[in-house]
């Protein structure tokens, strides 16, 4: 009995000692963390004006370029004030990766403008949702059915039809208007939009009656409502975004414009989906995202399914267009590099057409694709992220409540990372340090857990299209087109459609 009591006493003493040690360790860690915060450097601030901060410096509505210029004067990380909000701007690859990967758990929440809250049905999309269970679920769905490697193999036939249609239309232009410049965008975007709709709902819709709008819409009308109008609305500036404490003040003109875009988009998507539900009810199923979601994603509401279907349409239609149009612009401007690409295509493909299976054997084509992504990043600024707990970036203390703007354009124009960054030089990606098939040579597709799910599809479409177009035609810019490089607002979307002259290479194609 005495031995047992002695054993229990030793146990009690040992437990008490452990508790004391753990408490001391916890207090030490808390004190150490406090000291680190106290002595961590504050992020350099760009001087601004009282109340409005740096808003006037952003008046040109091309913030990615303004941010990049600020980085030249204030370094790769700095803070600006946009009214009541303090924004931390990152302009280097290292800082961007730290925010997207290392510190992701502290910076995983989206911060959306008033316009985007409406247009995304309050983050009801893969690209704009917070990193939570909903995001993980819908990203799994989109990779399984639409954007993953296996899904891309299933959709290959649709991309092949699109490529043939594009080449046919360019050939028709050459036969009928050989001396005239062609509007590249008109041909490419209509076929690309057709592909996007077919993959999303099963059919390329030429026209549809929309009950809520009381009209029959053509494919061009549908494209305008689902893509063009929404892209314009997404960059609409509402001054209340910068002064949330004044959000009670109405801003009717902006509110009515965004609501109108939302209602029209919703009506068109409802009509498209209802038409396909009739097909499904008749027993005809096809390989498309809608059929998959209706069958496998029972936990999603009709509104959520509609938004997810629309997301694939707008993202397929817009970002791939931006990359391909700029790539053709750069190649048409630079005959030496265009000829080098043509020689590679001839050496690898001979008289056969360029296929997706051959891309790994075409390093210069891939280099031209990645260099275009670097110089003309389709998404120049990552949607703002909210810092929900104290963290650090680049050795600077970032308090909770700040917002993070990752300037992809600035990262890709960083002279410390890229030699002659403002020049289009595909050869830089032929360096042995780059894997030809690595999709993340630049920051264009992001990084970490929120890396762009559509990277593979973008590469397959853009690279195959560029390869086939250069193999079949010689490209030359229309007079005056070289200086026509202005972009639309917050994006790198070419302001004016690309005008080019093309001449067949007079080769036999199988």
C-alpha positions as CSV (number, residue, x, y, z in Angstrom):
1,X,0.0,0.0,0.0
2,X,2.8,2.4,0.9
3,X,4.5,1.6,-2.4
4,X,1.3,2.3,-4.3
5,X,0.8,5.7,-2.5
6,X,4.4,6.6,-3.3
7,X,3.9,5.7,-7.0
8,X,0.8,7.9,-7.1
9,X,2.6,10.8,-5.4
10,X,5.4,10.6,-8.0
11,X,2.8,10.5,-10.8
12,X,1.0,13.5,-9.4
13,X,4.3,15.4,-9.0
14,X,5.3,14.5,-12.6
15,X,2.0,15.6,-14.0
16,X,2.2,18.9,-12.1
17,X,5.7,19.5,-13.4
18,X,4.6,18.8,-16.9
19,X,1.7,21.2,-16.6
20,X,4.0,23.9,-15.3
21,X,6.5,23.3,-18.1
22,X,3.8,23.4,-20.7
23,X,2.4,26.6,-19.3
24,X,5.9,28.2,-19.2
25,X,6.5,27.1,-22.8
26,X,3.1,28.5,-24.0
27,X,3.8,31.8,-22.3
28,X,7.3,31.9,-23.8
29,X,5.8,31.3,-27.3
30,X,3.2,33.9,-26.8
31,X,5.8,36.4,-25.6
32,X,8.1,35.5,-28.5
33,X,5.3,36.0,-31.0
34,X,4.4,39.3,-29.5
35,X,8.0,40.4,-29.7
36,X,8.3,39.3,-33.3
37,X,5.2,41.3,-34.2
38,X,6.4,44.3,-32.3
39,X,9.8,44.3,-34.1
40,X,8.5,43.2,-37.5
41,X,8.9,45.8,-40.2
42,X,5.9,47.7,-41.4
43,X,5.1,47.5,-45.1
44,X,6.4,50.6,-46.9
45,X,3.5,52.9,-47.7
46,X,3.0,54.8,-51.0
47,X,2.3,58.5,-50.0
48,X,-1.3,59.5,-50.7
49,X,-3.9,62.1,-49.9
50,X,-6.1,62.4,-46.7
51,X,-9.4,60.4,-46.8
52,X,-9.1,59.1,-50.5
53,X,-5.5,57.8,-50.1
54,X,-4.1,56.7,-53.4
55,X,-7.3,56.5,-55.5
56,X,-6.3,59.4,-57.8
57,X,-3.2,57.5,-58.7
58,X,-5.4,54.7,-60.0
59,X,-7.7,56.9,-62.2
60,X,-6.4,55.4,-65.5
61,X,-8.2,52.1,-64.6
62,X,-5.2,50.0,-65.5
63,X,-4.1,49.3,-61.9
64,X,-1.7,46.4,-62.9
65,X,0.4,48.9,-64.8
66,X,0.2,51.6,-62.0
67,X,1.2,49.0,-59.4
68,X,4.2,47.9,-61.5
69,X,5.3,51.5,-61.8
70,X,4.9,52.0,-58.1
71,X,7.1,48.9,-57.5
72,X,10.0,50.6,-59.4
73,X,9.9,53.4,-56.8
74,X,8.8,51.6,-53.6
75,X,10.0,48.0,-54.0
76,X,8.1,44.7,-54.7
77,X,5.9,45.0,-51.6
78,X,4.1,48.2,-50.5
79,X,0.8,49.4,-49.1
80,X,-1.7,51.8,-50.6
81,X,-4.9,53.2,-49.3
82,X,-8.0,53.0,-51.3
83,X,-10.4,55.1,-49.3
84,X,-11.0,53.2,-46.1
85,X,-9.2,50.1,-47.1
86,X,-5.5,49.4,-46.9
87,X,-4.2,47.2,-49.7
88,X,-0.9,45.3,-49.7
89,X,0.4,45.0,-53.3
90,X,2.8,42.2,-54.2
91,X,4.9,42.5,-57.4
92,X,7.5,39.7,-57.3
93,X,7.3,35.9,-58.0
94,X,8.8,35.2,-54.5
95,X,6.2,37.3,-52.7
96,X,3.3,36.0,-54.8
97,X,4.3,32.4,-54.1
98,X,4.7,33.1,-50.4
99,X,1.2,34.6,-50.3
100,X,-0.4,31.8,-52.4
101,X,1.5,28.8,-50.9
102,X,3.4,29.4,-47.6
103,X,0.9,31.9,-46.0
104,X,-2.2,30.6,-47.7
105,X,-4.0,29.6,-44.5
106,X,-3.9,33.2,-43.4
107,X,-4.9,34.7,-46.8
108,X,-7.4,32.3,-48.3
109,X,-10.6,34.4,-48.2
110,X,-11.8,36.4,-51.3
111,X,-12.6,40.1,-51.2
112,X,-15.1,41.1,-53.9
113,X,-16.4,44.4,-55.2
114,X,-20.1,45.2,-54.9
115,X,-20.4,44.4,-58.7
116,X,-18.7,41.1,-58.4
117,X,-20.8,40.0,-55.4
118,X,-23.8,40.3,-57.6
119,X,-22.3,38.9,-60.8
120,X,-20.9,35.9,-59.0
121,X,-24.1,35.3,-56.9
122,X,-22.0,36.0,-53.8
123,X,-18.9,33.8,-54.6
124,X,-20.9,31.0,-56.1
125,X,-18.0,30.1,-58.5
126,X,-14.8,28.1,-58.3
127,X,-12.7,31.1,-59.1
128,X,-14.2,33.6,-56.7
129,X,-15.4,31.4,-53.7
130,X,-13.5,31.4,-50.4
131,X,-11.3,28.4,-49.8
132,X,-13.8,26.2,-47.9
133,X,-15.8,23.0,-48.3
134,X,-17.9,24.4,-51.1
135,X,-14.8,25.4,-53.1
136,X,-13.2,22.0,-52.6
137,X,-16.4,20.3,-53.7
138,X,-17.1,22.3,-56.9
139,X,-13.4,22.2,-57.9
140,X,-13.5,18.4,-57.6
141,X,-16.6,18.4,-59.9
142,X,-15.1,20.7,-62.5
143,X,-11.8,18.7,-62.7
144,X,-13.7,15.4,-62.8
145,X,-16.1,16.3,-65.6
146,X,-14.6,19.3,-67.4
147,X,-11.0,20.4,-66.9
148,X,-9.0,17.4,-65.5
149,X,-6.7,15.4,-67.8
150,X,-9.2,12.5,-68.3
151,X,-12.0,15.0,-69.0
152,X,-9.9,16.8,-71.5
153,X,-9.3,13.5,-73.4
154,X,-13.1,13.0,-73.6
155,X,-13.6,16.6,-74.9
156,X,-10.9,16.3,-77.5
157,X,-13.4,15.6,-80.3
158,X,-15.1,19.0,-79.6
159,X,-11.8,20.9,-79.8
160,X,-10.9,19.1,-83.0
161,X,-14.2,20.3,-84.6
162,X,-13.5,23.8,-83.5
163,X,-10.0,23.8,-85.0
164,X,-11.3,22.6,-88.3
165,X,-14.0,25.2,-88.4
166,X,-11.5,28.0,-87.6
167,X,-9.2,26.9,-90.4
168,X,-12.1,26.6,-92.9
169,X,-13.3,30.1,-92.2
170,X,-9.8,31.6,-92.6
171,X,-9.4,29.7,-95.9
172,X,-12.8,31.0,-97.0
173,X,-11.6,34.6,-96.3
174,X,-8.4,34.0,-98.3
175,X,-10.4,32.7,-101.3
176,X,-12.8,35.6,-101.4
177,X,-10.9,38.5,-99.9
178,X,-7.3,37.6,-100.3
179,X,-6.1,41.2,-100.3
180,X,-8.1,42.4,-97.3
181,X,-7.2,42.1,-93.6
182,X,-9.2,39.7,-91.6
183,X,-10.7,40.4,-88.1
184,X,-9.0,37.6,-86.2
185,X,-11.2,37.9,-83.2
186,X,-14.5,37.6,-85.1
187,X,-13.6,34.2,-86.4
188,X,-11.7,32.8,-83.4
189,X,-14.1,33.9,-80.7
190,X,-17.3,32.7,-82.3
191,X,-15.8,29.2,-82.7
192,X,-14.3,29.3,-79.2
193,X,-17.7,30.3,-77.7
194,X,-19.4,27.5,-79.6
195,X,-16.9,25.0,-78.0
196,X,-17.5,26.5,-74.6
197,X,-21.3,26.1,-74.9
198,X,-21.0,22.6,-76.3
199,X,-18.7,21.4,-73.4
200,X,-21.0,23.2,-70.9
201,X,-24.5,22.1,-71.9
202,X,-24.0,19.6,-74.7
203,X,-24.9,21.5,-77.9
204,X,-23.6,24.6,-79.7
205,X,-26.7,26.8,-79.5
206,X,-27.4,28.9,-82.7
207,X,-30.4,30.6,-81.2
208,X,-32.8,30.3,-78.3
209,X,-36.0,31.8,-77.1
210,X,-35.7,33.4,-73.7
211,X,-39.1,33.8,-72.0
212,X,-38.1,36.4,-69.4
213,X,-36.7,38.6,-72.2
214,X,-39.5,37.8,-74.6
215,X,-37.2,37.4,-77.5
216,X,-35.3,34.9,-79.6
217,X,-31.5,35.4,-79.2
218,X,-28.9,34.5,-81.7
219,X,-25.5,33.0,-80.8
220,X,-24.0,36.5,-81.0
221,X,-26.6,37.9,-78.6
222,X,-26.0,35.1,-76.2
223,X,-22.2,35.7,-76.3
224,X,-22.7,39.4,-75.6
225,X,-25.0,38.7,-72.6
226,X,-23.0,35.9,-71.1
227,X,-19.5,37.1,-71.8
228,X,-19.0,40.6,-73.1
229,X,-21.5,42.4,-70.9
230,X,-20.4,40.6,-67.7
231,X,-16.7,41.3,-68.4
232,X,-17.6,45.0,-68.7
233,X,-19.8,44.9,-65.6
234,X,-17.1,43.1,-63.5
235,X,-14.8,46.1,-63.8
236,X,-17.5,48.7,-63.0
237,X,-16.3,51.0,-60.3
238,X,-18.6,51.7,-57.3
239,X,-17.1,54.3,-55.1
240,X,-18.8,52.6,-52.1
241,X,-16.3,49.8,-52.5
242,X,-13.7,52.2,-51.2
243,X,-15.8,53.8,-48.4
244,X,-17.8,50.9,-46.9
245,X,-18.9,53.1,-44.0
246,X,-21.0,55.0,-46.6
247,X,-22.6,52.0,-48.2
248,X,-26.0,53.2,-47.0
249,X,-25.8,55.9,-49.6
250,X,-27.5,54.7,-52.8
251,X,-25.6,54.6,-56.1
252,X,-28.6,53.8,-58.3
253,X,-26.9,54.1,-61.7
254,X,-24.3,51.4,-60.9
255,X,-26.8,49.2,-59.0
256,X,-29.3,49.2,-61.8
257,X,-26.7,48.5,-64.4
258,X,-25.2,45.5,-62.6
259,X,-28.6,44.1,-61.6
260,X,-29.7,44.3,-65.3
261,X,-26.7,42.4,-66.4
262,X,-27.3,39.8,-63.7
263,X,-31.0,39.4,-64.5
264,X,-30.3,39.0,-68.3
265,X,-27.5,36.5,-67.7
266,X,-29.7,34.5,-65.3
267,X,-32.5,34.4,-67.8
268,X,-30.3,33.2,-70.7
269,X,-28.7,30.5,-68.5
270,X,-32.2,29.3,-67.4
271,X,-33.3,29.0,-71.0
272,X,-30.1,27.1,-72.0
273,X,-30.4,24.7,-69.1
274,X,-34.2,24.1,-69.5
275,X,-33.6,23.3,-73.2
276,X,-31.1,20.7,-72.3
277,X,-33.3,19.3,-69.5
278,X,-35.8,18.4,-72.3
279,X,-33.1,16.5,-74.1
280,X,-32.1,14.6,-71.0
281,X,-35.8,13.8,-70.2
282,X,-36.1,12.3,-73.7
283,X,-33.3,9.9,-72.8
284,X,-30.5,11.5,-74.8
285,X,-27.4,12.1,-72.7
286,X,-24.1,13.6,-73.9
287,X,-20.7,14.3,-72.5
288,X,-21.1,17.7,-71.0
289,X,-20.7,19.5,-67.6
290,X,-24.5,20.1,-67.2
291,X,-25.4,16.4,-67.5
292,X,-22.6,15.5,-65.0
293,X,-23.8,18.1,-62.4
294,X,-27.4,17.1,-62.7
295,X,-26.5,13.5,-62.2
296,X,-23.7,13.7,-59.7
297,X,-24.0,16.9,-57.7
298,X,-27.4,16.5,-56.0
299,X,-26.2,18.8,-53.1
300,X,-26.1,21.8,-55.4
301,X,-29.1,24.2,-55.9
302,X,-30.3,25.2,-59.4
303,X,-28.8,28.6,-59.0
304,X,-25.4,27.1,-58.0
305,X,-25.5,24.7,-61.0
306,X,-26.4,27.6,-63.3
307,X,-23.5,29.7,-62.0
308,X,-21.0,26.9,-62.3
309,X,-22.1,26.2,-65.9
310,X,-21.8,29.9,-66.8
311,X,-18.4,30.1,-65.2
312,X,-17.0,27.5,-67.6
313,X,-18.5,29.3,-70.6
314,X,-17.1,32.7,-69.8
315,X,-13.7,31.5,-68.7
316,X,-13.2,29.3,-71.8
317,X,-14.4,32.0,-74.1
318,X,-12.4,34.9,-72.7
319,X,-9.0,34.0,-71.3
320,X,-8.0,31.6,-74.2
321,X,-9.0,34.3,-76.7
322,X,-6.7,36.8,-75.0
323,X,-3.7,34.5,-75.2
324,X,-4.2,33.3,-78.7
325,X,-4.9,36.8,-80.1
326,X,-1.8,38.3,-78.5
327,X,0.3,35.3,-79.7
328,X,-0.7,35.8,-83.3
329,X,-0.1,39.5,-82.9
330,X,3.5,38.9,-81.7
331,X,4.2,36.4,-84.4
332,X,2.8,38.5,-87.2
333,X,4.9,41.4,-86.0
334,X,8.1,39.3,-85.8
335,X,8.6,37.4,-89.1
336,X,11.9,35.9,-87.9
337,X,10.3,34.2,-85.0
338,X,7.3,33.2,-87.0
339,X,9.5,31.5,-89.5
340,X,11.4,29.7,-86.8
341,X,8.2,28.4,-85.4
342,X,7.1,27.3,-88.9
343,X,10.3,25.4,-89.4
344,X,9.8,23.5,-86.1
345,X,6.3,22.7,-87.1
346,X,7.5,21.4,-90.5
347,X,10.3,19.3,-89.0
348,X,8.1,17.7,-86.4
349,X,4.7,17.4,-88.2
350,X,5.7,17.3,-91.9
351,X,2.6,17.4,-94.0
352,X,0.4,16.3,-91.1
353,X,-1.6,18.8,-89.1
354,X,-0.5,19.8,-85.6
355,X,-2.1,17.7,-82.9
356,X,-2.3,17.9,-79.1
357,X,-0.2,14.7,-78.9
358,X,2.7,16.4,-80.6
359,X,2.9,19.5,-78.3
360,X,5.6,17.9,-76.1
361,X,7.8,17.7,-79.2
362,X,7.3,21.4,-80.1
363,X,9.3,23.3,-77.6
364,X,9.4,26.6,-79.5
365,X,5.6,26.5,-79.9
366,X,5.2,26.0,-76.1
367,X,7.8,28.7,-75.5
368,X,5.8,31.2,-77.6
369,X,2.7,30.2,-75.6
370,X,4.3,30.8,-72.2
371,X,6.0,34.0,-73.3
372,X,2.6,35.3,-74.4
373,X,1.2,34.4,-71.0
374,X,4.0,36.2,-69.3
375,X,3.9,39.4,-71.3
376,X,0.1,39.5,-71.7
377,X,-1.2,37.8,-68.5
378,X,-5.0,37.2,-69.1
379,X,-5.7,37.8,-65.4
380,X,-3.2,40.6,-64.6
381,X,-4.3,40.9,-60.9
382,X,-5.5,38.0,-58.8
383,X,-9.0,38.8,-57.2
384,X,-8.3,40.5,-53.9
385,X,-7.7,38.3,-50.9
386,X,-8.5,39.2,-47.3
387,X,-6.0,38.7,-44.4
388,X,-8.1,37.0,-41.7
389,X,-5.2,36.6,-39.2
390,X,-1.9,38.3,-38.6
391,X,0.8,37.0,-40.8
392,X,4.1,38.0,-42.5
393,X,5.1,38.5,-46.1
394,X,8.7,39.2,-47.3
395,X,9.7,39.7,-43.6
396,X,7.0,42.4,-43.1
397,X,4.2,42.2,-40.6
398,X,0.7,42.0,-42.2
399,X,-2.1,42.6,-39.7
400,X,-5.5,41.0,-40.0
401,X,-7.9,43.1,-41.9
402,X,-5.6,44.1,-44.7
403,X,-6.3,43.1,-48.3
404,X,-3.8,41.5,-50.6
405,X,-3.5,42.3,-54.3
406,X,-1.2,40.0,-56.2
407,X,0.0,41.8,-59.3
408,X,0.6,39.0,-61.8
409,X,1.6,41.5,-64.5
410,X,4.1,43.0,-62.1
411,X,5.6,39.6,-61.3
412,X,6.0,38.9,-65.0
413,X,7.6,42.3,-65.6
414,X,10.1,42.0,-62.8
415,X,13.5,42.8,-64.2
416,X,15.2,40.8,-61.4
417,X,13.3,37.7,-62.6
418,X,13.2,38.3,-66.3
419,X,15.8,39.9,-68.6
420,X,14.2,42.6,-70.9
421,X,10.8,41.8,-69.5
422,X,8.8,44.2,-71.8
423,X,10.1,42.4,-74.9
424,X,8.4,39.3,-76.3
425,X,11.3,36.7,-76.3
426,X,10.1,33.0,-76.5
427,X,13.7,31.8,-76.5
428,X,13.9,32.6,-72.8
429,X,11.7,29.5,-72.1
430,X,14.0,27.2,-74.1
431,X,16.5,27.2,-71.2
432,X,17.1,23.8,-69.8
433,X,15.9,24.8,-66.4
434,X,12.3,24.9,-67.8
435,X,10.3,21.7,-68.4
436,X,8.6,22.3,-71.8
437,X,5.3,20.8,-70.5
438,X,5.3,22.7,-67.2
439,X,2.2,24.9,-67.1
440,X,3.5,27.1,-64.4
441,X,6.6,28.8,-65.8
442,X,5.0,32.1,-65.1
443,X,2.5,33.3,-62.5
444,X,-0.3,33.4,-65.2
445,X,-2.1,30.4,-63.7
446,X,-1.5,31.3,-60.1
447,X,0.0,28.8,-57.6
448,X,-0.8,26.7,-54.6
449,X,-4.2,25.3,-53.7
450,X,-6.0,27.9,-55.8
451,X,-4.0,27.3,-59.0
452,X,-6.1,27.7,-62.1
453,X,-8.1,24.6,-62.9
454,X,-8.3,25.5,-66.6
455,X,-4.5,25.6,-67.2
456,X,-4.4,22.4,-69.2
457,X,-7.4,23.2,-71.4
458,X,-5.9,26.7,-72.1
459,X,-2.6,25.2,-73.3
460,X,-4.3,22.6,-75.4
461,X,-6.6,25.0,-77.2
462,X,-4.1,27.9,-77.6
463,X,-1.1,25.9,-78.6
464,X,-2.9,23.7,-81.1
465,X,-4.6,26.7,-82.6
466,X,-1.4,28.8,-82.9
467,X,0.5,25.8,-84.4
468,X,-2.1,25.0,-87.0
469,X,-2.6,28.7,-88.0
470,X,1.1,29.3,-88.4
471,X,1.6,26.0,-90.2
472,X,-1.1,26.8,-92.8
473,X,-0.7,30.6,-93.2
474,X,1.8,33.3,-93.2
475,X,0.7,36.1,-90.9
476,X,1.3,39.9,-91.4
477,X,-0.1,42.8,-89.4
478,X,-2.4,45.2,-91.1
479,X,-0.8,48.7,-91.6
480,X,-0.9,50.6,-88.3
481,X,-1.8,47.5,-86.3
482,X,1.6,47.2,-84.6
483,X,0.9,50.2,-82.4
484,X,-2.6,49.1,-81.7
485,X,-1.8,47.6,-78.3
486,X,-4.3,49.4,-75.9
487,X,-6.2,47.1,-73.5
488,X,-9.7,47.1,-71.9
489,X,-9.8,48.6,-68.4
490,X,-8.5,46.2,-65.7
491,X,-7.8,43.4,-68.2
492,X,-5.1,42.7,-70.8
493,X,-7.9,42.0,-73.3
494,X,-7.0,43.8,-76.6
495,X,-9.1,46.9,-76.9
496,X,-9.5,46.6,-80.7
497,X,-9.7,43.3,-82.5
498,X,-6.6,42.1,-84.2
499,X,-6.5,42.9,-88.0
500,X,-4.1,40.7,-89.9
501,X,-3.4,39.7,-93.5
502,X,-2.7,36.0,-94.2
503,X,-1.4,34.0,-97.1
504,X,-1.6,30.2,-97.5
505,X,1.7,28.4,-97.4
506,X,0.6,26.2,-100.3
507,X,1.3,22.9,-98.7
508,X,-0.7,19.7,-98.8
509,X,-2.4,19.1,-95.5
510,X,-3.8,15.6,-94.5
